[in-house]
Amino acid sequence: MRRPETDAIRIQAERSANNEHSVPLYLTSSYVFEDAEDMRSQFAEEKTGHIYSRYANPNVEEFNRKMAALEGAECGWATATGMAAVFTFFGALLSSGDHIVSCRSVFGSTHKLLTEVLPKWQIDHTYVDFDDYEGFENAITASTKLVYIETPSNPALDIIDIERLSEVCKRNKVLLVVDNCFATPLLQQPIKLGADVTIHSATKYIDGQGRTLGGVILSSLVIIEKVKNFARHSGPAMSPFNAWILSKSLETLDVRLERHCNNALEIAKRLEGHPAVAFVKYPFLESHPHYAIAKKQMRQGGGIVTFELKSGLEGGKKFLNSLELFSLTANLGDVRSIATHPASTTHSKLSAEQRIEVGITDGMVRLSIGLEHVEDIWKDLNGAL
Ligand SMILES: *Cc1c(COP(=O)(O)O)cnc(C)c1O
């Protein structure tokens, strides 16, 4: 069996008549048929081929195949954005009256889908505490179709034991769906740990250079067939151009991640010893409340570090203004280091109480550690602190 690091490089679309070494970009909205019979048989799905790029394109297929190989999934379906992947999955699998069990430590837009969009179709949810495994089990009802989690979560870096929760899900015959965006399949493979589905925002580490948006759903043939039928007609397709970029980005994901993770661990350790810092959260720091679970299910701790400034809300703003190297931007997983202050930006519409509920404190800073030299990253942080 080839290792995922090799598959990320060597899985490629079939060579064209030009014998190119690097896969070309297939910017075409449709494909021609040999004759009327070829056309009839492809539309009848008796023969496989390419008809229309809303659901079939060589660049997108290459990206799907690579991602499925990396996750150890049977197959995958790419979408225009990470949120399109989440919504497409819900749309494909759920019907009116169905129920989801989740926890509040999910991405902000996923929370909006669960609380504001899905209820329009009488699809309900129950939130439990992310580390309450009995709570997950107790929240499952006869209408529950799936348990939806994110680990490590954005931005709180909460860690959920995938194997343990998958046992709960199997016992109750519901699907376990994991948003694996922060870890990528090279640091954590939820399907191998018992999950049924993983979802990614490819916008983050998979692109890795802040250029494109993308998403992907990875699962069994049976589930991806449902996703495919929904997506084919509702149209959340990944563009061939973005698939071409993302597929090439996967070739360097392994080496990029190693640097992201090594830099992040070093920065987390140094922050932990700084007098202006109340506490640091990083999955591979022994002080993380779920360090043992992170160690068990992740290869390295990832590139995101969060920490709490002793100086609170005002201190957080001042800290951001003092940074010179770090970018102040909404993305993460980029080669360039990024800092955000959730309390004054992404979560500023919440009351202080609501923020505490979702694990966001006034002095919390989220760092996406990039690939710059670790000493330059530290110099910037230390200066701002
Ligand atoms: C960014 C993100 C998403 C959404 O992805 P987009 O590509 O921005 O639509 C979903 N989940 C997590 C954990 C994310 O960080």
Ligand as a Chemical Component Dictionary entry (heavy atoms), coordinates in Angstrom:
data_LIG
# 
_chem_comp.id                   LIG 
_chem_comp.type                 NON-POLYMER 
_chem_comp.pdbx_formal_charge   0 
_chem_comp.three_letter_code    LIG 
# 
loop_
_chem_comp_atom.comp_id 
_chem_comp_atom.atom_id 
_chem_comp_atom.alt_atom_id 
_chem_comp_atom.type_symbol 
_chem_comp_atom.charge 
_chem_comp_atom.model_Cartn_x 
_chem_comp_atom.model_Cartn_y 
_chem_comp_atom.model_Cartn_z 
_chem_comp_atom.pdbx_ordinal 
LIG C1 C1 C 0 -13.354 28.083 7.365  1  
LIG C2 C2 C 0 -14.049 26.936 7.966  2  
LIG C3 C3 C 0 -15.228 26.436 7.392  3  
LIG C4 C4 C 0 -15.893 27.090 6.185  4  
LIG O1 O1 O 0 -15.118 27.001 5.038  5  
LIG P1 P1 P 0 -15.208 28.065 3.818  6  
LIG O2 O2 O 0 -14.281 27.476 2.814  7  
LIG O3 O3 O 0 -14.761 29.376 4.370  8  
LIG O4 O4 O 0 -16.622 28.099 3.372  9  
LIG C5 C5 C 0 -15.812 25.328 7.984  10 
LIG N1 N1 N 0 -15.271 24.745 9.076  11 
LIG C6 C6 C 0 -14.138 25.213 9.648  12 
LIG C7 C7 C 0 -13.586 24.532 10.851 13 
LIG C8 C8 C 0 -13.483 26.324 9.116  14 
LIG O5 O5 O 0 -12.368 26.775 9.706  15 
# 
loop_
_chem_comp_bond.comp_id 
_chem_comp_bond.atom_id_1 
_chem_comp_bond.atom_id_2 
_chem_comp_bond.value_order 
_chem_comp_bond.pdbx_ordinal 
LIG C1 C2 SING 1  
LIG C2 C3 SING 2  
LIG C2 C8 DOUB 3  
LIG C3 C4 SING 4  
LIG C3 C5 DOUB 5  
LIG C4 O1 SING 6  
LIG O1 P1 SING 7  
LIG P1 O2 DOUB 8  
LIG P1 O3 SING 9  
LIG P1 O4 SING 10 
LIG C5 N1 SING 11 
LIG N1 C6 DOUB 12 
LIG C6 C7 SING 13 
LIG C6 C8 SING 14 
LIG C8 O5 SING 15 
# 
